[in-house]
Structure formats: structure tokens, C-alpha cells
Amino acid sequence: VRHRTGAIIVFGLFFFNVYLMDANDNAPVFSQTDYRYSLPENPPLGTIVVTVSATDADEGLYGKVTYEFGRISVKAKKIFSLDQDNGQITVTGHIDFEEASIYEMTVEAKDEFGLSSEANVVIKILDINDNPPEIFLKSLHTPVPENLSPGTEVGIINLLESTILGRRFPLESAQDPDMGANSVQHYRLSENDYFALEMNTQMNANAYPELVLKKPLDRESQVDHFLTISGVDGGHPPRSGTASIHIHVLDANDNIPVFGQRVYKAYIHENSDHGTVLAKLNATDLDSGLYGEISYSFSHMPDKTKGVVMIDPVTGEVRVAGSIDYEEASTHELDVQAKDGGGQSSHCKLIIEVTDLNDNAPVIEIKSASLSVSEDASPGTMVALLNVYDLDTGASGRVICVISDDVPFRLVSEVKNYFMLITDGVLDREKQSYYNITVTAMDAGTPPMFSSKVVPIMIGDVNDNPPVFTHSEYTIQVPENKAQGFLVTRVRAMDADARQNAQIQYSLAEDAISYFSLNAETGEIFTLRPFDYETSSHFCIRVMAQDGGNPPFTSTCTVRVFIGDENDNAPVVLYPVQSTVHIADDIVPLAAPKGYLVTKVVAVDADAGHNAWLSYHIVKATQHNLFSIGLHCGEIRTLRPFADDDEPKQLLVIAVRDNGHESFSTTATVNIAIGEGLPVIDELSAFGLDESRVRDDFIMYLIITLAVVSVLFLILITVVVYMRFCRRSYMHRSSTKLPVFPSTYGPPGYFDVSRCGTLQDDDRYTHCNFFNQIKILKPCTVHLFYTIFSAYSPALPLSHGPSISLSYFNQTKFKAM
């Protein structure tokens, strides 16, 4: 080959085959990404809407494409189906433009190994004239089916025959689901002489039909009018919907209901049963139909009648609906209204007279009551004002009122239906502090009715009772030597009054406040000091109780405090006089026989009773077989005649012991000198007494003595507060040469009761001023029995010593009896 340049080019040619293996590297590709198609509504099932196609550049299995819906609505999925092999979308359900005008979905193309692509499919539904107009009558709201035969009655319109000309009756617009030209375009009305059809426009520019009255209605010439209204759309062919209108001409309400009488009267007993017919009202209306239908009602009902009666709105029967009570209302006046269906009405009056029955018990009301009256209120004092009445009338309303007869009150009536409860006797709160007065009222009905009411009356306290002690006299024994603050006793007074008048304060008389204290609230009496029986053995205290009234009342009681003796004193030797310097000798004749009274040891004890009983014992003697001493009297006597070898001077040590629980004792030294030539003295002759005479008169003396002592003892116990003891002295001096002791040897209040009279007796009397507040009694002596007990008698305890207290003397006296 020659080149254009002139050079010659030589080449060779050879062939070879290259085979490339396919890979799945291409996804299916739609012929177009958007498919848009239009479809009239109501297509037959199976209609192919569109076919989508996609190609895959790969070969073999890699190039095989299948189709399926991607995004699709549930409703569209029911209407359309997709062939997965060829991509045809077909109709499988009913398509209605009025339900949905467009459907959007996606179709996905996939190869065998998962590569895919999508395309959008939009199907627009085209409207066709497949729906006739539907007419709704405003009075019925009932649609007219398209296959309804002409002349079918759909709705009724009632018009009065007096309806004015030109009256418009709006009808609702016909409804057509189709759109555009297929919707309602105009209306037609059937031929008639009375009504015309005109169009009107709403504010939103929607047109609607109206019936217009062109000619007056006459019910007498034509009662009913039947019209047909049609709505026509603009489709091809046009469709229409019709409705039949029935116009009923009503009678004009030119007549009112009329009652048979203007006033009705009814009579009924109170408490009549529910449902009882009181009256039947009747009204008539010349109109017909609705205007001739009458309903009955109460146009005005007073408050007292509400709920009592009712009326049947159809029949006009008036019945009892509640409780008929004469006392609440004896008459009922009611306005009854009869109203026809057109609103015309008339009225009448119904008067119900209620007959009274005795169905009410008397009523008792307490208008004013103090509910308390002082016990010193004078008879006739008003306590309460009662209003007693009966709601019934006539005899059933007449009331009598009584109370029981056993109370100090009575009823007085000066004004009708009013009763005063007044006092009718003496009141005493202490006997009865309150009264529950039952007031009973009874009417005069048949049968009579009763009622009662309890009026409580409290009796007010007046300070009219003094305090009263539980005991007018208290007798208390207090041991001596008790410390200060010892509780003596508690006095108690009661006051029959109440509250302040019964509050009691206790006080002591002024003379007692130095010895005792008193708790003013409780009445407890305490000691202010220890007491000594030997100084003061008895106190008479006057305690006063005063209440809290105004003016206050007082009362007194007497508290007798006896001081109990304790053994707190040792015996005291009076004779022989003990001295640290010299003790006098007692001289005894050498010729004294056995049992001769040598001398007498005299001792006293300040205590009383058993504590003052003394006993004498020889604890030491020069010669033990020469002398003896009386156990209780202290008399020293010879045990034998004296011998020449006896010591001329004898010394005796005598122990004197009391009789207390814890015994006290003392000793006395007695010096005895034996003298020669002294005469032996007879004891009885020393007193100048005849022994036989003493023995003969002993019984008489004893009886007299016991009688006198008993009388004195009774007088002392019963009238001791009115007696004064006068002090008198008595002294007996021995005419013998026996020892005689001066009065200074013995303390006041002690005496000698020995049979020998060897002691000087000084009877001491102290008196008690019983008119004073405090009485201090000292031991008193009695010498009355001196002579008797000095006489010799084997029946009497003559061995008792010369120092015996009054208490011991009394016990000795009773032993002698």
C-alpha cells in the first residue's frame, strides 16, 4: 500500500476470538421513571391500566426481571394487581371517583440476584355521570333513592290555611356525588296552582330551592296538595332525583277551649288517701285536629298547695297527690288552664274545701321557765309559763291541762291557751332537790287526744341548815408525853345545804389554841405540845363548825381529851425523911409483942392507876428475923418479941417499887432504936374507939359508904360540867404517940387510907370551871372512907399501904364490894 507520501507500507491481517464472561453488575432499568395514566371510574374488572417494563443489560439469569409493588396504600392494593412477570397493572376492585380521584404507587423491578430499581405510577380516576341527584327535605332529612317511582310520598308539610301569600319554605339543595357538569344543574316542580319554585343563593354562593306560596290556601276547598320536586344534573345522559311533598292544610286555630263552668268546688276530708279524685274538669274546643286537642294544667299554684294535688293533663281529673292537712290550709284555690294544640287557652277556678278531723294532739310549749326556784320562794311564785294549744278546730281544739297532785305546784290560767306553773306549798331542797313535773294536755275531740311534757324544776339552795356534827361530844384518850403534832381525832360536821352553803370551816375556841391546832378544812385536831398526866389529865375543847352561807350558820361540839397515864415517875419516899446527914430514929418499946407496929414507910408515886401501886420489900436488915414490912402498906412490925441479945439499934433498907410495865423503884433507910421502959400502946385505943362497937357498926358503915360512893360516881359522870368542888380541909391528929407527919411531907393530891391514921390527911379538892373552854382536872382526894378503912376488919384489905391514888382507891373499893 502506497502512502500518500509515496512510501509503500506493507501489513498483514490475522483474526482471533475473545469470549467475555457476564457478571451481575447491572440493575434493571425502567423504560420510564414515571407512568401517568387516566382511568374512568367504574371500569370492568380485569381492565389493564398500564404495563411497566424494565430491562437488564446482563445476560442469562442475571438479566431476568420480575415486578412487585413497592409503596402502595391498602385501599389501592385491593383495587389493583401487578403481574410479576410482564408488569401489567390490572383492575381487581371497584373504582369510584367519589371515593378517591387518584392513586399513587411505586413498582419495583428486581433481577434474580437482588439488584432493583423503582418507577412511580400515578393513576387518575375520571368522573362519569353515574350518580343521580339526591334531594333531602328539611323536615325529614330522608334521601330519595334514584329508583323511587314518581309520586311516592316522602315528606309532609303542614301549613295553616291562614298562611300569608309569598311565604317561602326553604328546601335543602340536592346532593350529587358527581363533579362538574355531572352535578345538579337545575330543579323542576310539578304543575300546580298554589306553589312556585324559586332559587336562592347562600352566602357561600351555593344555590338552593325555595317553595313560594302564590295563592291563598283554603282548607275547605282542598285539604292536601301533592307536589314533586326534581333535581337534574348536566351529565350525558342527564340523571335526576325526585322527592314527593305532601302539603297538608291545617285548620286555623280560631276557637279557644271553653270550660263547663267558671268555678268548680270540691270537698274532702283531711288525710285522704293518695289518688282520691277531688273533681273532674271539662273543656271543649270547636277546632279540629291539633287545635281541638286540650291539655289541662295548673296555671298558678300557691306554695301551700304544691305537691298536694295533681291534675291529669288529658282527662282533667284532679286527684290527691300529697298530705291534705286542714291545719296547714283549710282551703285551696287553684287556677286551672285548658290549652289547645295551637296555644289558645282559657281558665277556670277550682276551690277545694278541707274538712277538719281530730288528728292533732295538743301541743305544749314552754315559753319561759327559770327551771330553778329557790327553796324559800313564797307560794304563788311563777316557775314556768306554758303555751298549750291544739291545731284542730272546734271541740277538737279545746284543751285542758293538768299536773299530778303530789307536787307542791299547781297550774293557773288567766289567758286562753296559757298556763302558769306556780308554787303551791313549802319547798325544802334538803328533802327533794328537784321535780320532774309531767304536764298532761287533753283535747275535747272524739276520741280525745293526749300529750304530755316533762318540766324539770331544780330547787335552789338557801342557807337554812346549820352544820351538824356527827357526834355532839367526842371522848378521846391521848397517851401522855406524845410529841407535838400528834393526831388527836378528827371531828366531822355535815351540812344539809348544797355547794357554798355546805362548805364547812372548823375552828377552835381561843382558850384551846395554845394546846391544840385544828385543820380548818378536814377537822383534824393535833397537839401543840407533849402533855403530862400528872399536870393535866383532862381537856374539854369546844370546836366550832361554820358553813359558807350568807349569813353563815355555826354549831359546836365538845371534844373531851383524857390524858392517859404512862409509868414515867419513880416512887418518892415521904417518911422517914431521907437525908444524907442524919435520919431520925424510930423508937420501939423493948416489951413490944410480936406483930407490934413499929413504924410506917410512907411513899408516893405521881403516876396513876396500876402505875401507882406500890410494894415494899426489906432488902437489908441488921437482923433478918426481927422485923417484917407490909407488902402494900409499908408498915414495919415485929416478927417476935425482943431478946436481951438483940442489937439496941436496928437498920433496915426498904425498897419501894411501883407496878408499871417497866417498874421504877427507890430505897429508904429506916433506923429503929429499942428503948426500955416505954409503954406498949394499943392501936385501937389510940383512936379512942371501942372494938366491939366498930365490929357491930361495920356492916352499916359499909352499906352507907357504898351507896354514897355510887351516887357520887353517877353524879360525877353525868353532871360534872355543872358542879364545882369546894375545897375543905380535914385534919386528924393522933392522940397517941404514933408518928405524925407534917403536911409538907406529902405533895398535893395524895392521901392516907391506912387503918392506923398515922399520916396527916389534907383533903385537897380542885375544881373545874366547866363554863371555860379548857378544863384541867387534877387528882382529887376523898377522905370519906378514911375512918371506915381505918377500922379493923378481916374482910377488908387492911394491909394496903397509906399512899394510894384515887384510881387505886376506886379499884380497892370495888374489890371490897
KELUMVO-265737 format. One record per residue (C-alpha): x negated, y negated, z. Coordinates in steps of 0.05 Angstrom, whole numbers, padded with zeros to 5 digits, always signed. Layout:
KELUMVO-265737
XYZ;...
END
This chain:
KELUMVO-265737
+00000+00000+00000;-00029-00065-00021;-00024-00120+00028;-00006-00189+00005;-00074-00209+00018;-00096-00159-00031;-00122-00109+00016;-00100-00038+00008;-00070-00006+00071;-00065+00069+00076;-00019+00100+00131;+00010+00168+00148;+00081+00188+00175;+00099+00242+00225;+00162+00258+00267;+00174+00284+00339;+00237+00293+00385;+00244+00265+00456;+00300+00291+00499;+00321+00246+00559;+00359+00278+00619;+00420+00237+00643;+00425+00212+00716;+00488+00185+00751;+00465+00113+00751;+00527+00082+00721;+00593+00067+00755;+00659+00069+00717;+00676+00003+00684;+00748-00020+00672;+00765-00048+00605;+00791-00110+00641;+00787-00131+00714;+00859-00159+00718;+00920-00127+00689;+00983-00171+00689;+01049-00144+00663;+01123-00164+00668;+01178-00114+00681;+01253-00127+00681;+01289-00106+00745;+01327-00041+00747;+01283-00002+00697;+01297+00072+00689;+01254+00119+00730;+01192+00143+00693;+01183+00079+00655;+01108+00068+00640;+01089+00000+00665;+01016-00004+00646;+00957+00042+00631;+00890+00023+00661;+00826+00052+00631;+00754+00054+00653;+00691+00084+00620;+00628+00112+00650;+00563+00107+00609;+00538+00171+00640;+00548+00238+00607;+00576+00302+00629;+00604+00307+00697;+00572+00240+00714;+00617+00207+00663;+00684+00238+00683;+00731+00184+00713;+00791+00192+00760;+00841+00138+00784;+00876+00123+00850;+00909+00064+00885;+00865+00021+00928;+00903-00034+00964;+00978-00026+00956;+01038-00043+01000;+01081+00012+01029;+01141-00012+00990;+01102-00014+00924;+01074+00055+00937;+01147+00081+00940;+01164+00047+00873;+01102+00061+00831;+01058+00122+00818;+00989+00128+00785;+00965+00185+00742;+00895+00200+00766;+00871+00227+00700;+00896+00177+00648;+00910+00116+00692;+00984+00108+00674;+01027+00069+00725;+01100+00091+00722;+01164+00072+00758;+01186+00122+00811;+01235+00080+00852;+01290+00026+00846;+01265-00043+00828;+01308-00102+00849;+01288-00173+00834;+01328-00197+00892;+01286-00155+00940;+01217-00171+00911;+01197-00210+00849;+01123-00190+00845;+01080-00131+00865;+01004-00135+00872;+00957-00076+00879;+00887-00050+00863;+00867+00012+00823;+00801+00046+00838;+00763+00086+00785;+00713+00139+00811;+00665+00187+00778;+00652+00256+00805;+00596+00234+00849;+00628+00175+00884;+00609+00115+00843;+00671+00070+00835;+00699+00003+00812;+00765-00034+00822;+00814-00072+00779;+00873-00116+00801;+00943-00100+00776;+00998-00152+00782;+01069-00132+00762;+01120-00188+00757;+01194-00168+00761;+01240-00204+00713;+01311-00222+00737;+01371-00197+00698;+01444-00215+00710;+01461-00153+00750;+01499-00185+00808;+01568-00218+00805;+01581-00279+00850;+01609-00265+00919;+01659-00312+00949;+01665-00320+01025;+01727-00352+01052;+01711-00396+01111;+01769-00369+01151;+01749-00296+01142;+01676-00292+01123;+01693-00230+01083;+01656-00217+01017;+01695-00197+00955;+01669-00135+00921;+01656-00141+00846;+01703-00083+00830;+01760-00114+00870;+01823-00114+00828;+01854-00183+00815;+01908-00204+00862;+01881-00167+00923;+01897-00208+00986;+01833-00229+01020;+01850-00285+01068;+01909-00323+01097;+01911-00398+01107;+01968-00425+01150;+01990-00495+01133;+02044-00536+01164;+02098-00559+01119;+02083-00630+01143;+02011-00628+01116;+01996-00694+01081;+01980-00699+01007;+01907-00700+00988;+01887-00657+01046;+01824-00620+01029;+01806-00550+01051;+01732-00535+01041;+01712-00466+01017;+01643-00438+01022;+01600-00432+00959;+01599-00365+00923;+01535-00326+00935;+01498-00295+00875;+01432-00260+00887;+01411-00273+00815;+01370-00334+00798;+01371-00390+00749;+01423-00384+00694;+01446-00318+00724;+01471-00353+00787;+01541-00384+00797;+01554-00439+00748;+01628-00458+00757;+01694-00439+00793;+01764-00426+00767;+01831-00430+00805;+01893-00394+00783;+01951-00435+00756;+01996-00466+00810;+02036-00529+00824;+02011-00546+00893;+01935-00539+00896;+01877-00560+00853;+01803-00541+00857;+01751-00595+00860;+01676-00591+00870;+01638-00629+00923;+01565-00636+00938;+01529-00626+01004;+01471-00667+01027;+01423-00615+01001;+01454-00622+00932;+01489-00555+00936;+01558-00555+00905;+01617-00523+00939;+01692-00518+00920;+01750-00550+00958;+01825-00538+00954;+01864-00602+00949;+01938-00608+00964;+01972-00642+00904;+02045-00631+00922;+02082-00632+00989;+02096-00563+01017;+02167-00543+01031;+02175-00481+01076;+02248-00476+01060;+02235-00472+00984;+02171-00429+00986;+02141-00398+01047;+02080-00365+01015;+02032-00385+00960;+01982-00335+00928;+01921-00364+00894;+01860-00333+00861;+01793-00367+00860;+01737-00342+00815;+01662-00357+00814;+01628-00347+00745;+01553-00342+00734;+01513-00361+00670;+01488-00292+00651;+01499-00255+00586;+01548-00227+00592;+01574-00271+00648;+01595-00240+00713;+01648-00266+00761;+01673-00255+00832;+01743-00269+00856;+01780-00279+00922;+01854-00280+00935;+01880-00335+00981;+01946-00327+01016;+01973-00395+01038;+02029-00388+01089;+02071-00449+01101;+02087-00457+01174;+02147-00488+01204;+02134-00557+01233;+02139-00560+01310;+02196-00609+01312;+02232-00577+01372;+02209-00575+01446;+02226-00519+01496;+02288-00533+01538;+02298-00504+01610;+02367-00478+01630;+02368-00527+01689;+02326-00584+01713;+02316-00559+01785;+02311-00488+01810;+02318-00469+01883;+02294-00405+01916;+02298-00380+01988;+02251-00329+02020;+02231-00305+02089;+02161-00318+02112;+02113-00259+02110;+02149-00229+02050;+02112-00174+02012;+02067-00190+01954;+02103-00184+01888;+02171-00205+01914;+02209-00242+01859;+02227-00312+01880;+02260-00338+01816;+02264-00326+01741;+02258-00388+01697;+02284-00391+01626;+02269-00440+01570;+02288-00436+01495;+02256-00466+01432;+02293-00473+01365;+02229-00467+01326;+02207-00400+01299;+02143-00362+01299;+02086-00392+01339;+02124-00455+01354;+02181-00414+01383;+02137-00374+01429;+02140-00402+01500;+02089-00394+01556;+02103-00413+01628;+02053-00444+01677;+02049-00489+01737;+02031-00559+01714;+02015-00582+01785;+02006-00541+01847;+01993-00571+01916;+01935-00544+01957;+01982-00512+02007;+02014-00471+01952;+01952-00448+01916;+01947-00372+01920;+02016-00366+01950;+02059-00357+01887;+02045-00339+01814;+02085-00342+01750;+02088-00293+01693;+02069-00335+01631;+02113-00292+01585;+02176-00276+01627;+02177-00337+01672;+02185-00295+01735;+02157-00329+01798;+02130-00278+01849;+02097-00279+01917;+02021-00275+01908;+01996-00291+01978;+02017-00302+02050;+02082-00340+02059;+02076-00376+02126;+02130-00422+02150;+02083-00456+02199;+02036-00476+02143;+02090-00500+02095;+02165-00495+02104;+02179-00516+02032;+02141-00512+01967;+02156-00559+01908;+02126-00537+01842;+02126-00568+01773;+02135-00514+01720;+02115-00525+01648;+02143-00488+01587;+02097-00496+01527;+02108-00471+01456;+02054-00449+01408;+02049-00517+01377;+02033-00552+01441;+02102-00581+01453;+02123-00575+01527;+02177-00591+01577;+02180-00588+01653;+02227-00569+01710;+02221-00568+01786;+02221-00506+01829;+02236-00515+01903;+02221-00456+01949;+02252-00458+02019;+02217-00414+02071;+02258-00384+02128;+02222-00383+02195;+02212-00318+02235;+02185-00309+02305;+02117-00286+02282;+02072-00331+02324;+02052-00321+02395;+02047-00383+02439;+01980-00419+02436;+01944-00440+02499;+01892-00494+02492;+01850-00523+02548;+01849-00597+02533;+01809-00618+02593;+01780-00578+02651;+01728-00592+02702;+01722-00517+02712;+01699-00534+02782;+01735-00562+02842;+01707-00580+02910;+01730-00536+02966;+01752-00597+03005;+01797-00621+02949;+01865-00641+02974;+01927-00604+02950;+01952-00632+02884;+01884-00644+02854;+01886-00631+02779;+01837-00578+02756;+01855-00568+02683;+01903-00596+02630;+01933-00543+02585;+01969-00554+02519;+02017-00496+02507;+02056-00494+02442;+02087-00446+02392;+02083-00456+02317;+02152-00427+02307;+02214-00469+02308;+02280-00468+02345;+02285-00419+02402;+02222-00384+02378;+02184-00448+02391;+02207-00459+02463;+02153-00437+02512;+02150-00424+02587;+02083-00418+02623;+02067-00383+02689;+02008-00361+02732;+02002-00309+02786;+02027-00325+02856;+01966-00301+02895;+01922-00360+02878;+01921-00429+02912;+01940-00463+02847;+02004-00479+02810;+02027-00507+02743;+02063-00574+02736;+02092-00600+02671;+02111-00673+02663;+02103-00678+02588;+02130-00630+02537;+02082-00574+02520;+02031-00599+02570;+02017-00566+02637;+01972-00589+02694;+01937-00536+02736;+01932-00566+02806;+01911-00541+02874;+01965-00515+02919;+01930-00498+02983;+01867-00500+03022;+01805-00477+02985;+01748-00442+03020;+01687-00427+02978;+01659-00381+03031;+01720-00336+03025;+01726-00339+02949;+01676-00377+02906;+01713-00372+02840;+01780-00356+02810;+01798-00327+02742;+01867-00354+02733;+01908-00319+02680;+01957-00367+02647;+02013-00330+02611;+02058-00363+02559;+02122-00333+02531;+02168-00360+02477;+02244-00352+02473;+02245-00314+02407;+02275-00246+02395;+02236-00206+02412;+02195-00254+02453;+02120-00260+02442;+02067-00269+02496;+01998-00296+02500;+01950-00307+02558;+01886-00343+02572;+01838-00338+02630;+01817-00404+02661;+01754-00395+02703;+01752-00443+02763;+01689-00448+02805;+01697-00473+02876;+01645-00526+02891;+01610-00520+02957;+01617-00571+03013;+01572-00570+03074;+01625-00547+03123;+01588-00490+03156;+01532-00495+03206;+01475-00446+03205;+01488-00385+03248;+01432-00346+03280;+01434-00271+03273;+01424-00269+03349;+01442-00324+03397;+01387-00301+03443;+01322-00264+03429;+01284-00228+03482;+01212-00214+03464;+01154-00186+03505;+01084-00210+03488;+01023-00180+03520;+00980-00229+03557;+00913-00250+03530;+00934-00245+03456;+00894-00291+03411;+00921-00356+03382;+00966-00344+03321;+00998-00280+03347;+01066-00269+03315;+01117-00271+03370;+01180-00258+03329;+01220-00284+03271;+01286-00318+03280;+01336-00319+03224;+01397-00361+03212;+01449-00353+03157;+01490-00409+03126;+01554-00391+03090;+01547-00451+03045;+01510-00449+02978;+01449-00479+02945;+01423-00542+02980;+01474-00536+03036;+01448-00467+03052;+01374-00484+03054;+01353-00479+03126;+01295-00512+03162;+01273-00487+03230;+01243-00529+03286;+01222-00522+03358;+01242-00565+03416;+01189-00616+03435;+01172-00581+03501;+01153-00517+03464;+01106-00545+03412;+01047-00543+03460;+01055-00468+03469;+01084-00443+03403;+01085-00461+03329;+01142-00447+03281;+01142-00436+03206;+01198-00483+03184;+01214-00441+03123;+01212-00369+03149;+01228-00379+03223;+01166-00342+03246;+01142-00362+03315;+01067-00359+03331;+01028-00370+03395;+00983-00431+03401;+00941-00404+03458;+00930-00340+03497;+00978-00330+03556;+00962-00308+03626;+01016-00268+03661;+00991-00290+03728;+01000-00363+03708;+01063-00360+03666;+01105-00297+03658;+01166-00324+03622;+01182-00377+03570;+01251-00400+03547;+01246-00431+03477;+01301-00467+03441;+01298-00461+03365;+01340-00506+03321;+01362-00489+03250;+01385-00547+03205;+01416-00539+03136;+01404-00584+03076;+01473-00614+03072;+01491-00687+03079;+01505-00697+03135;+01467-00635+03159;+01493-00583+03209;+01449-00553+03263;+01452-00495+03311;+01405-00469+03364;+01385-00403+03393;+01345-00384+03455;+01282-00343+03450;+01261-00312+03516;+01188-00293+03515;+01165-00248+03572;+01090-00243+03581;+01071-00171+03591;+01021-00158+03645;+00953-00128+03630;+00905-00099+03681;+00857-00157+03678;+00848-00172+03752;+00809-00134+03805;+00836-00127+03876;+00818-00182+03926;+00807-00165+04000;+00841-00214+04045;+00825-00181+04112;+00778-00171+04141;+00746-00233+04114;+00684-00212+04077;+00624-00256+04088;+00551-00249+04072;+00533-00279+04140;+00578-00244+04191;+00640-00201+04191;+00684-00204+04253;+00693-00140+04294;+00760-00107+04306;+00764-00082+04379;+00799-00017+04396;+00812+00009+04468;+00769+00067+04489;+00831+00102+04513;+00866+00097+04445;+00900+00162+04429;+00900+00199+04363;+00935+00161+04308;+00925+00094+04342;+00928+00034+04294;+00860+00003+04297;+00865-00050+04243;+00891-00060+04173;+00853-00075+04109;+00894-00125+04070;+00881-00132+03994;+00920-00163+03937;+00919-00156+03861;+00941-00214+03816;+00969-00164+03766;+01040-00137+03769;+01074-00070+03767;+01032-00008+03765;+00971-00051+03754;+00981-00080+03824;+00989-00014+03860;+00930-00009+03908;+00899+00051+03941;+00848+00052+03998;+00791+00101+04008;+00736+00107+04061;+00672+00113+04022;+00624+00104+04081;+00631+00112+04156;+00586+00115+04217;+00624+00177+04240;+00666+00212+04186;+00713+00248+04233;+00734+00189+04275;+00778+00144+04230;+00827+00152+04172;+00858+00100+04126;+00927+00099+04097;+00923+00112+04022;+00971+00056+04003;+00979+00014+04065;+00906+00005+04085;+00920+00020+04160;+00860+00047+04196;+00878+00097+04250;+00841+00142+04297;+00835+00215+04279;+00821+00236+04352;+00811+00204+04420;+00744+00172+04430;+00689+00210+04466;+00635+00184+04510;+00582+00201+04460;+00616+00162+04403;+00579+00101+04379;+00608+00038+04410;+00604+00003+04343;+00630+00036+04281;+00621+00011+04208;+00669+00031+04153;+00662+00015+04079;+00731+00016+04046;+00741+00020+03970;+00805-00013+03944;+00827+00010+03874;+00885-00014+03830;+00929+00032+03788;+00914+00004+03718;+00897+00046+03657;+00825+00024+03666;+00822+00017+03741;+00789-00042+03776;+00762-00035+03847;+00728-00074+03904;+00698-00056+03971;+00709-00083+04041;+00666-00074+04104;+00703-00063+04170;+00666-00070+04236;+00701-00034+04295;+00680-00044+04367;+00703+00006+04421;+00720-00032+04484;+00730-00005+04554;+00787-00029+04598;+00831-00054+04542;+00904-00033+04547;+00936+00014+04497;+00993-00024+04462;+01057+00010+04436;+01074-00014+04365;+01149-00019+04375;+01144-00057+04439;+01102-00107+04404;+01164-00129+04366;+01210-00124+04426;+01253-00070+04393;+01288-00011+04423;+01270+00051+04384;+01337+00085+04395;+01374+00024+04373;+01333+00019+04310;+01349+00091+04294;+01423+00082+04306;+01429+00020+04262;+01384+00044+04206;+01439+00071+04161;+01480+00008+04167;+01420-00035+04151;+01404+00008+04091;+01474+00003+04062;+01477-00072+04072;+01408-00081+04042;+01423-00041+03980;+01489-00077+03969;+01457-00145+03976;+01398-00126+03931;+01445-00101+03877;+01487-00164+03878;+01426-00208+03877;+01397-00168+03819;+01460-00176+03777;+01465-00250+03793;+01392-00259+03775;+01403-00227+03706;+01470-00260+03687;+01468-00330+03715;+01394-00343+03723;+01398-00403+03677;+01447-00438+03724;+01413-00425+03790;+01359-00459+03829;+01320-00425+03881;+01306-00464+03943;+01242-00455+03979;+01247-00435+04051;+01195-00414+04100;+01196-00358+04146;+01141-00340+04193;+01139-00283+04241;+01085-00284+04291;+01070-00223+04332;+01079-00228+04406;+01027-00174+04412;+00954-00179+04408;+00951-00149+04340;+00912-00188+04288;+00949-00247+04257;+00923-00277+04192;+00929-00349+04173;+00967-00368+04111;+00904-00390+04076;+00882-00317+04070;+00936-00299+04021;+00949-00331+03953;+01018-00358+03938;+01069-00307+03918;+01045-00247+03957;+01078-00218+04019;+01071-00164+04071;+01121-00108+04075;+01085-00066+04127;+01125-00038+04184;+01079-00069+04236;+01084-00142+04216;+01011-00152+04224;+01009-00205+04169;+01037-00274+04169;+01094-00277+04119;+01103-00340+04079;+01162-00331+04033;+01149-00371+03971;+01201-00390+03922;+01192-00426+03857;+01250-00449+03817;+01263-00450+03742;+01294-00512+03711;+01340-00477+03662;+01360-00543+03632;+01289-00554+03606;+01266-00525+03541;+01209-00484+03571;+01219-00444+03636;+01157-00418+03670;+01174-00368+03724;+01125-00349+03778;+01129-00288+03821;+01178-00299+03879;+01175-00267+03946;+01231-00234+03983;+01226-00225+04057;+01296-00198+04065;+01272-00127+04074;+01215-00144+04119;+01249-00124+04183;+01281-00061+04155;+01218-00034+04125;+01180-00052+04188;+01224-00004+04227;+01202+00067+04233;+01239+00119+04194;+01215+00186+04168;+01258+00178+04106;+01223+00115+04082;+01154+00108+04052;+01126+00071+04112;+01056+00087+04091;+01057+00035+04036;+01007-00020+04046;+01021-00092+04063;+01003-00120+03995;+01057-00102+03945;+01082-00147+03889;+01154-00159+03873;+01154-00108+03817;+01125-00054+03861;+01174-00072+03917;+01233-00061+03869;+01207+00007+03849;+01197+00024+03923;+01268+00003+03936;+01296+00049+03883;+01254+00107+03908;+01283+00096+03977;+01353+00099+03949;
END
